[in-house]
Amino acid sequence: MIRLAYSLTTTSRSRPHAFCTAAFSSSARSICSSPTVFKSAASVDDTDLAENEAMSQFMLILGKPGGGKGTISKKILKDFPMFTHFSTGDLLRQHVLQKTEIGKEAKKHMDSGSLVPDDLMIRLVLDEAEKEAENGNSLLLDGFPRTMEQAKALAESVSVDLVVDLNVPNDTIIERISERYVHLGSGRVYNLSYNPPRVPGLDDVTGEKLVQRDDDKPETVRRRLEAYDKVTAPLVRYYQEKGVLKTFSGTESDVIYPQVKRWLTEQLQKRP
């Protein structure tokens, strides 16, 4: 359930961060330091907030980079259309292509195979997710949180209802990602095994050259998986202890998803 701790009014033209709270970690507070005026949630219409909370559900999908989170998310959205999908990976790549300040900083970490810093990820999430939460929409968050600090910061603003954890072997992921090529102009993605271009190396629509992103190269993928195991895996235990997480193991999304769908259906039917 999405639980806004504060609403904001702004004294500048920048967008306020509705998720910002005084209880956030130091990294999150630094993001929320734009010229805004905090207003207690008690001054907001309590009926509207209650209705939004009753309508909204907050779901996370966890898993290693390249572990099928995007594919499973698409299937969830088809069967559970009340959710809005929000992928931090797609947003990061969009910022990198557009060469924004966030994108420039993120690219340095992505190219080296390290995880993007917490403060940068929190800034991205707060900026993009606030409008959905304020409207009481249900959210499916893909690719965030990745660290315990991010998870704890997120918990200050929302109550996570459901967590889908995908457990895919490292060797499967390395093989899958190393065969992935993209058309930079459109973002179209090809895979040499199961979705190859009609003409090798060229985009089906424009005929332009396809490229392999630096963060899709095998050596980079391996470093990312090692970083995941060290930093992100503790999130599984964190959400298990909260009683909201279910782990699904396998190598193929078409085999894993029916289990995910069955569990989500059962969980959502329990909720008012």
Secondary structure by P-SEA (a helix, b strand, c coil): cccccccccccccccccccccccccaaaaaaaccbbbbbbcccccaaaaaaaaaabbbbbbbbcccccaaaaaaaaaaacccbbbbbaaaaaaaaaaaccaaaaaaaaaaaacccccaaaaaaaaaaccaaaaaabbbbbcccccccaaaaaaaaacccccbbbbbbbcaaaaaaaaaaccccccccbbbbcccccccccccccccccbbbbcccccaaaaaaaaaaaaccccaaaaaaaaaccbbbbbcccaaaaaaaaaaaaaaaaaacc
